[in-house]
Amino acid sequence: MTISTISTITTVGFIGLGDQGAPMARALADSRFALRVWARRAASLDTLRPGSFTADASPAQLAAASDIVLLVLRDDADVDDILDRQGLLAAMRPGAIIVNHGTGDPQAAARFAQHAGERGITMLDAPVSGGGPGAERRELATIVGGDRLAFERALPVFETFSSSVVHMGGPGSGQVAKLLNNALTMTNLKNAEDVLSMAAAIGVDIAAFRSLLATSSGGSFVMQALGDQITPEIAPHLQGLMRKDIEHFADAVGRLGVDVSTVRDRGLAGAEGLEEASQLVWAALDDRSSLTNG
């Protein structure tokens, strides 16, 4: 366990101003914490309000001035690059915290935590669920693995952009829980796609059916997202992310000796049908809107 020499978090470093990261950073900019940001492209800083943050010239400069650094990056390879090749870990003060908010391999998360611990730094894996819309609403679910005391110190930071924060256990456990969550999302998606296809085939009003499911026992987060967050335009991009996530799930859980083939195959099928299902729902909603406005 790391003995902290930083008792109170006042300065938060942030790297990763993508679709999900940018609104998370904006929430921090509106909080009591001093926000420092580094971005590969200067244009990415335009997503933040001028004067609400300090821009650093390098990850190392940001790390040296921060009590905690949040990473919202694409994959584990990017985290590896920032930690070592970009000099973030070497520049951090003993007792500081690094948080990986991206979804990745639980074994990599445990390796990152061990590597950071050798330098007196605590690293938490804290993938988030809710996507860009959840981040905009500051209602993400943040799923945390790692040292409990570090989690408790970081909790006020997480609460700036989260409606739910859960500590799952030791290093890597946040990633395991997130991958299990993703597997449920994608298998639920396949269920939704199958039932919507049946409903359309027998002439059910899809828009009315979706409205019914919003308050009935058959409803689900992903069913509502099909007519809300998941548009036909964004569906192809989401399909790629879903395929990556279900393979992460299969690799990580499969290494623990569990047969994941049925869940993996159904999750992949859910990803494959996403574009068609989103088109079906949005066409029904457009038809309903045209009738109402007409």
N, C-alpha and C positions, 0 to 999 in steps of 0.2 A: 504493500500500500504506500502510495506517495504521501510524504509529510508536506503539507502545503506551506509555502512561505508567502502566499498571496491570500489573505484572509477574506477580502471582499472584492467582488468583481465590479469594476467601474468602467473598464474599457473593453469593448468587444471588437475583435477583428473579423472581417467577413470576406470570403472569396467564393465567387460563383454567382454572378448576377444573370442567371437564366430566367426562363419563364416562371419557375418556382422560387428561385433564390432572390430575384429582385423584390417581390413583395415581402419576403421575409426580412430583407435588409431595410425596406421602408418601415416596417413595423418597429424594428430596432431603432431606426432614426427618430421615430416619434416617441421613444421611451426615455427613461432616465439615464440610460447608458450612453457613453460616448462611443460613437461608431467610427471605425477605421476600415477602409476598403482598398483592396487591390484588384485590378482587372487587367487581363491580357490586352484588351482593346479599350482605349480611352472612351470610345463612344458608349460603352456599356454603362459608364457612370451617369449618363444622361437619364437613366431610369430613376435616379434618386434626386430628391429636392436639393438644389444648390444651398450650401451652408449647413446641411444636416449631417455632414460626415467629413472626415479627413481622408484624402486619397494618398496612399503610399506608393512609392516608386517600385517596390519589390515585395514579395512575400516575406523576406527576411526583415525588412524595415517594419512592416506591419506586425510581425510576430514579436519583435523586440519591444513594441509599445503596447501590447495587448495582454490582458489577463486571461482571456479565452479567445480562441479563434474557431469560427464556424466555417466548414467547407461544404459547399453544395455543388459537387462536381459530377461529371458524367459517369465515371467508373473508378475502380480501384487503381488502375494504372495512372489516372490523373492525380489521385491522392498520393500515390507513391512519388510521383514527379514533384509535387508541391512540397512534400515533407522533406525529401532529401536533395534532389537535384536543384530545386529552387531555394533551398536553404531555410525553410520555415522552422523545422524542428531544431536545428542547431542554434537559431537565434532566440528561441523562447527561454524565458526565465524559469528556474525550478519552481514547481508548484503551480504552473499555468496549466490550462486545459485546452485540448484540441478536440473538436467534435466533427465527426464525419456524418453529415446528414444525407448522403447519397445511399442508394441501395447497392449492396455488394455481397461478396463472399464472406460468410461468418469466419472462416479460417483466416482470411486476410485481415479481418477486423481484430482478431486475437493477436495476429502477428504485429499489426500496427500498434496495438496497446502495449505489447511487450517491448517493442522497439522504442516507443516513447518513454516507457517507464525506466528504461536504462539511462535516460537523460534527466530523470526526475520530473517528467511531464506525464500527466494523466490523459489518456485518449479514450473518448467515449464513442461508440457507434450509436447513432441516433437517427435512423432513417425516418422519413416523414410520410404520412399518407393524407391524401386530400387534393393533391395536384395544385396547379396554378390557381384555380378558383378558390380552393380552401385556403391557400396562402393569402390571396387577396382579402378574404373575409377574416383572416387571422384566426382560423378555426382548424388548423392542421392537427392531426394526431401524431405526436412525437414518441417514438418507440425506442427506449434507451437501454443499452447494455454497457456494463463497465462498473468501475468503482462507485460504491453507493455514496460516499461522502462527496465525491466530485459531482455526482448527479445532483445531490441536494444543493451544492453551491451553484450549479448551472441552471437549476430549475427556474429562477426568476427570468433568466434569459429566454429559455424555451417558452415560457408563458406569454411572452410578448406576441408570438405568432401562432400559438397553439390553444385549442380548447380542451385538449386531452394530452397529458404527459404521463407515460407509464414506464417505470423502471422494471425491466424484465429479468435482470440478473447480471452475471459476469460478462466479460468481453466477448463479443460475438452474438450474445443472446438477443440484442435488438435486431440484428440482421436476420437471425433465424425467425423471429416473430414476424418481421416485415415480409419475409418470403412466404411464410405460411398464410399471412393475410392476403398477399398477392395471388396465391394459388386459389384461395376461396373466391376472390374477386373474379378470377378468370373462369373458374368452373361455374360460378353463379351466372357469369355472362353467357356461357353456353346454354345454361338452362333458360335464360331470358330469350336468347335467340331462337331456341327451339319452340318455345311457347308462343312467341310473337309470330313466328312463321305459320304455326298451326292456326292461330287466331285470324291472321290475314286470309289464309286459305278458305276458311269457312265464313268469311264476311263480317267478322267482328270489327266494330269501330275501334281502331287502334288508339286513337287519341283519347277516347272515353275510357278504354280499358286501362291505359297507362294512368289516367287520373284516378280511377278506382284503386289501382294498386298502391298509390301513394299513401293510402290510409287503411290498407287491408293486409291480411296475414301473408299473402303471396308476394308482397312487394319486397324490393331490395334496393340498396344504394345504387347498384349498377343499372337496374331497370330505370330508375329516375334519371340517372346520368345520361342514358341514351337519348333522352329528349331535352337535355340541359347542357351538360359539360361536353358531351361527346357529339360533335357535329360531323357531318359527312366530310367536311374539309380537313378536320384534324384526325379523323379515324385512321388513315394510312400511317401517320406518324406514331399514333398510339399503338398500332399493331406491332411495329418494330420494338417499342419499349416492352410490350407485353411478352413478345417472344423471348427477349433477353431475360426478363424477370422469371419466366417459368423455367427456363433452362438453369438459371441461378438456383432456383428452388430445387429442381431435380438433382443437380450436382451436390448441393449442400446437404439436403436431407437424405439423398441416396447414400452418401458417404457414412451416414450413421447406421446403415444396415436396414433401412426401411424401403420397401417396394413402393416406388413413387410412380410407376408406369401409368396406372389408370388416371391418376390426378393430372400428371404431366400431359397425357394425350388429350384429356378433356379440356385442360387449360389452353393448349395450343389450338384446339378446335374452336374455342371461344374467341381467341385472337383472330383466327382466320375469318370468322363470320362477322367481325365487328363492323366493317364498312357496309355490308349489305343490311345489317340490322339498323344501323344509324340512318341509312337512307330510307328504310321503311318507316321508321318512327317520325323522322322529320318531314317526310312527304305527307304523312297523316296529319301532323300538326299544321302544316301549310294549308292543307285542304280544309281543315276545321277553321283556321283563321280566315280563309277566303270566304267561306260560307257565312261566318259571323259578320265580317265587314261588308259582305255583299248585301 
